Amino acid sequence: MLLLLLRSRLDRAQATSQRGASAMEFVIITAVLVALAAAVGLIIYNMVEGKANEIQIPDTPGGGNP
């Protein structure tokens, strides 16, 4: 039963070449979007890190010794 189901799915996948093209397009579009999201995330991270490094933290009163 399982072999018959797998065989029919394999035959259907091999019979239509358009499915492979649309799947490949989907993979390419997804890869481009992931790369774009990573680039935007890196830009935001660097901006936040730069601003965080500019923050002046004053010493505690009394020299910092408890």
TORMILUM-602684 format. One record per atom (N, C-alpha, C): residue number from 1; residue in three letters; atom name; x negated, y negated, z. Coordinates in steps of 0.2 Angstrom, whole numbers, plus 5000, padded with zeros to 4 digits. Example, Ala and Ser with C-alpha at 12.3 -4.5 7.8 and 13.67 -1.06 7.14 Angstrom:
resi_resn_name_xx_yy_zz
1_ALA_N_4934_5028_5039 $
1_ALA_CA_4938_5022_5039 $
1_ALA_C_4934_5016_5039 $
2_SER_N_4936_5011_5035 $
2_SER_CA_4932_5005_5036 $
2_SER_C_4936_5000_5039 $
END
This chain:
resi_resn_name_xx_yy_zz
1_MET_N_4996_5006_5000 $
1_MET_CA_5000_5000_5000 $
1_MET_C_4996_4994_5000 $
2_LEU_N_4991_4994_5005 $
2_LEU_CA_4986_4988_5005 $
2_LEU_C_4982_4987_4999 $
3_LEU_N_4980_4993_4996 $
3_LEU_CA_4976_4993_4990 $
3_LEU_C_4980_4990_4984 $
4_LEU_N_4986_4992_4984 $
4_LEU_CA_4991_4989_4978 $
4_LEU_C_4992_4982_4979 $
5_LEU_N_4993_4979_4985 $
5_LEU_CA_4994_4972_4986 $
5_LEU_C_4987_4968_4984 $
6_LEU_N_4981_4971_4986 $
6_LEU_CA_4975_4968_4984 $
6_LEU_C_4974_4968_4977 $
7_ARG_N_4976_4973_4974 $
7_ARG_CA_4975_4974_4967 $
7_ARG_C_4979_4969_4963 $
8_SER_N_4985_4968_4965 $
8_SER_CA_4990_4964_4962 $
8_SER_C_4987_4957_4962 $
9_ARG_N_4985_4955_4968 $
9_ARG_CA_4982_4948_4969 $
9_ARG_C_4976_4947_4965 $
10_LEU_N_4972_4952_4965 $
10_LEU_CA_4966_4951_4961 $
10_LEU_C_4968_4950_4953 $
11_ASP_N_4972_4954_4951 $
11_ASP_CA_4974_4954_4944 $
11_ASP_C_4977_4947_4942 $
12_ARG_N_4981_4944_4947 $
12_ARG_CA_4985_4938_4946 $
12_ARG_C_4979_4932_4946 $
13_ALA_N_4974_4933_4951 $
13_ALA_CA_4969_4928_4951 $
13_ALA_C_4965_4928_4945 $
14_GLN_N_4964_4933_4942 $
14_GLN_CA_4960_4934_4936 $
14_GLN_C_4964_4932_4930 $
15_ALA_N_4970_4932_4930 $
15_ALA_CA_4974_4931_4924 $
15_ALA_C_4975_4923_4923 $
16_THR_N_4975_4919_4928 $
16_THR_CA_4976_4912_4927 $
16_THR_C_4969_4908_4928 $
17_SER_N_4967_4905_4923 $
17_SER_CA_4960_4901_4924 $
17_SER_C_4961_4895_4927 $
18_GLN_N_4968_4892_4927 $
18_GLN_CA_4969_4885_4929 $
18_GLN_C_4968_4885_4937 $
19_ARG_N_4970_4890_4940 $
19_ARG_CA_4969_4890_4947 $
19_ARG_C_4962_4889_4950 $
20_GLY_N_4958_4892_4946 $
20_GLY_CA_4950_4891_4948 $
20_GLY_C_4948_4884_4947 $
21_ALA_N_4951_4881_4942 $
21_ALA_CA_4949_4874_4940 $
21_ALA_C_4952_4869_4946 $
22_SER_N_4958_4870_4947 $
22_SER_CA_4961_4866_4952 $
22_SER_C_4958_4867_4959 $
23_ALA_N_4956_4873_4961 $
23_ALA_CA_4952_4875_4967 $
23_ALA_C_4946_4871_4967 $
24_MET_N_4942_4871_4962 $
24_MET_CA_4935_4868_4961 $
24_MET_C_4936_4861_4962 $
25_GLU_N_4941_4858_4959 $
25_GLU_CA_4942_4851_4960 $
25_GLU_C_4944_4849_4967 $
26_PHE_N_4948_4853_4970 $
26_PHE_CA_4949_4852_4977 $
26_PHE_C_4943_4852_4981 $
27_VAL_N_4939_4857_4980 $
27_VAL_CA_4932_4857_4984 $
27_VAL_C_4928_4851_4983 $
28_ILE_N_4927_4849_4977 $
28_ILE_CA_4923_4843_4975 $
28_ILE_C_4926_4837_4979 $
29_ILE_N_4933_4836_4978 $
29_ILE_CA_4936_4830_4981 $
29_ILE_C_4935_4830_4989 $
30_THR_N_4936_4836_4992 $
30_THR_CA_4935_4837_4999 $
30_THR_C_4928_4835_5001 $
31_ALA_N_4923_4838_4997 $
31_ALA_CA_4916_4836_4999 $
31_ALA_C_4914_4829_4998 $
32_VAL_N_4917_4826_4993 $
32_VAL_CA_4916_4818_4993 $
32_VAL_C_4919_4815_4999 $
33_LEU_N_4925_4817_5001 $
33_LEU_CA_4928_4813_5006 $
33_LEU_C_4925_4815_5013 $
34_VAL_N_4922_4821_5014 $
34_VAL_CA_4918_4822_5020 $
34_VAL_C_4912_4818_5020 $
35_ALA_N_4908_4817_5014 $
35_ALA_CA_4902_4813_5014 $
35_ALA_C_4904_4806_5015 $
36_LEU_N_4909_4804_5013 $
36_LEU_CA_4911_4797_5014 $
36_LEU_C_4913_4796_5021 $
37_ALA_N_4917_4800_5024 $
37_ALA_CA_4918_4800_5031 $
37_ALA_C_4912_4800_5036 $
38_ALA_N_4907_4804_5034 $
38_ALA_CA_4901_4804_5038 $
38_ALA_C_4897_4798_5037 $
39_ALA_N_4897_4795_5031 $
39_ALA_CA_4893_4789_5030 $
39_ALA_C_4897_4783_5034 $
40_VAL_N_4903_4783_5034 $
40_VAL_CA_4907_4778_5038 $
40_VAL_C_4905_4779_5045 $
41_GLY_N_4906_4785_5048 $
41_GLY_CA_4904_4786_5055 $
41_GLY_C_4897_4784_5057 $
42_LEU_N_4892_4786_5052 $
42_LEU_CA_4885_4784_5054 $
42_LEU_C_4885_4776_5054 $
43_ILE_N_4888_4773_5050 $
43_ILE_CA_4888_4765_5050 $
43_ILE_C_4891_4763_5056 $
44_ILE_N_4896_4765_5058 $
44_ILE_CA_4900_4763_5064 $
44_ILE_C_4895_4765_5071 $
45_TYR_N_4893_4771_5071 $
45_TYR_CA_4888_4773_5076 $
45_TYR_C_4882_4768_5077 $
46_ASN_N_4879_4766_5071 $
46_ASN_CA_4873_4762_5072 $
46_ASN_C_4875_4755_5074 $
47_MET_N_4881_4752_5072 $
47_MET_CA_4883_4746_5074 $
47_MET_C_4885_4746_5082 $
48_VAL_N_4888_4751_5084 $
48_VAL_CA_4889_4751_5091 $
48_VAL_C_4883_4752_5095 $
49_GLU_N_4878_4756_5093 $
49_GLU_CA_4872_4757_5096 $
49_GLU_C_4868_4751_5097 $
50_GLY_N_4868_4747_5091 $
50_GLY_CA_4864_4741_5091 $
50_GLY_C_4867_4736_5096 $
51_LYS_N_4874_4735_5096 $
51_LYS_CA_4877_4731_5101 $
51_LYS_C_4876_4733_5108 $
52_ALA_N_4876_4740_5109 $
52_ALA_CA_4875_4742_5116 $
52_ALA_C_4868_4741_5118 $
53_ASN_N_4863_4741_5114 $
53_ASN_CA_4856_4739_5116 $
53_ASN_C_4855_4732_5117 $
54_GLU_N_4860_4728_5115 $
54_GLU_CA_4859_4720_5116 $
54_GLU_C_4862_4718_5123 $
55_ILE_N_4865_4723_5126 $
55_ILE_CA_4868_4721_5133 $
55_ILE_C_4863_4721_5138 $
56_GLN_N_4863_4715_5142 $
56_GLN_CA_4858_4714_5147 $
56_GLN_C_4861_4716_5154 $
57_ILE_N_4858_4721_5157 $
57_ILE_CA_4860_4723_5163 $
57_ILE_C_4856_4720_5169 $
58_PRO_N_4859_4716_5173 $
58_PRO_CA_4855_4713_5178 $
58_PRO_C_4853_4718_5184 $
59_ASP_N_4847_4716_5187 $
59_ASP_CA_4845_4720_5193 $
59_ASP_C_4850_4719_5198 $
60_THR_N_4850_4724_5202 $
60_THR_CA_4855_4724_5208 $
60_THR_C_4852_4719_5213 $
61_PRO_N_4856_4716_5217 $
61_PRO_CA_4854_4712_5222 $
61_PRO_C_4850_4715_5227 $
62_GLY_N_4845_4712_5230 $
62_GLY_CA_4840_4715_5235 $
62_GLY_C_4835_4720_5232 $
63_GLY_N_4834_4720_5225 $
63_GLY_CA_4828_4723_5223 $
63_GLY_C_4830_4731_5221 $
64_GLY_N_4836_4733_5222 $
64_GLY_CA_4838_4739_5220 $
64_GLY_C_4837_4745_5224 $
65_ASN_N_4833_4744_5230 $
65_ASN_CA_4832_4749_5235 $
65_ASN_C_4837_4750_5240 $
66_PRO_N_4840_4756_5241 $
66_PRO_CA_4846_4756_5246 $
66_PRO_C_4843_4756_5253 $
END
